[in-house]
Amino acid sequence: MSAKFSKKDNINHKKFYFWGVVLGVAVTLAVMLIFSAVLLFSGIDRSFAAPFATVSVAVGCFVAAFFTSKKIGDKGYIIGLMVGGITFAVITTLSLIFGENGLSVNTLFHFVIIMLSSLAGGIVGVNSKRSKKYI
């Protein structure tokens, strides 16, 4: 099945990627706020902050890929991998700028988690009942 894409379709896709990543960041921040409130009020050890942050990013990436692939409506696995790659690049760049640690084995672990959750979100989003195809 070969489809010709016009410039208008390409612009719509870029818009969906942008808003998908923005939504993913917002969801990540919301889940991090919830986890930080749980840590603050329940007295859970602070050593759980890093796993909670990883889970928050995974949830945000899943939602971002789900939204984007649902809007585009085709090739959810590719959309999920693209959203995951963009998110990983942004997070890694920010952590290199603001953090004191460089790239490590933990970075590879985060890459795998982000890519798998984005891949799952893209596949689930494109196969959900009301995915809208804009092509």
N, C-alpha and C positions, 0 to 999 in steps of 0.2 A: 504494500500500500504506500504509494508515493504521494506526498502532499507538497504543493508549492506554497511557500510562505511569503506573504507580502510584507512590506516594511511596517504596515500598521499592525500585523500580527506580531511581528518581532518586538515592536514597542510595547504592545500589551503584555507580552511575556516578560519583558524586562521590568515592567511595572509590578507584575505579580511576584517576581523574584524579590524585588525591593521590599514590597509590603510583607511578603512572607518572612523575610529576615527580620524586619522591624517587629512583626508580631512575635517571632521566636525570641528576640531579645526581651520584649516586654513580658512574655510568659516566663522566661528564665529569671528575670528580676523579681517577678511576683512569687515564684516558687522559692527563690532564695530568701525573700522577706519572710515567707511562712516558715521556712526551716530555721531562720535566725530567731524568730519569735519562739519557736519550739525549744531551741537551744537556750534561750534566755530565761524562759519561764519554767522549764521543766528541770533544769539543773543537769542536763546531759553534758557529758565531758566535751570540751572544745575540740578534742581530737576527731570528732565526727563532722567537723565543719568542711573538711576537704571532700569526703564522700558525698555529703549533702550538696556541695557545689557541683560535683560531677553529675549527680542525678538531676539537678536543676538544669544544667546545660543540655543533658540528654532529653529531658522533657521539652525544653524550648526548641531544640532541633527537630524533634518529632512533630511538634505543632507547626513549625515553619514549613517543613516539607509537606505535611498533610495539607495545609492551606494552599500552598503553591501548586501542588499536583492536582488538587481538587479544582482549582480555578482553570488550570491549563487543560486538564482532562486527558492527557496522553503521556505515555512513557514515564510512569511514576518513579521507576528505579533510577533513571537518569536524572530526573528532577531532584529526587532525594539526595543523590550523590553530589549534584551541583550545589544544592543548598548547604549540605554538610561541608563541602569544601570551602565555600565562601565563609561559613560560620567559623570553621577551624582556622582559616587564615586570619580573620578578624580577631578572634580570641588569642591566637598565638602572637600576633603582632602587638596587641595591647599588653599581653603579659611580658613580652620582651621589652617593651617601652617602660612600663611601670613597675615590673617585678625585678627582683635581684637575681633570680635564677635564669639560666639559659635553657636551651633545649636539653631534654633528658629522656630517659625511658618513660617517665610519667607523661611526657608529651605524646609519645607514641600510643600509650594507653588511652589518652584523651582523644587522639585522632580516631582510634578504633571505635570507641564509644560514640563519638559524634557521628561518624559515618554510618554505623549500624543503626542508630536511632533515626537518623535522617532517611536512610534507605527504607526502613520500616514505615516511617511516616509517609514517604512518597508513594510506596506501594499501596498502603491502606487508603490514602487520600484519593488516588486515581480509581481505586476499585470501590469506593463508597457509592452509595445509591445515587446521590444527587450531584455527581461531578459534572461540571459544565464545561463543555468543549468550546473554546473560542477560535478554533481553527476552521 
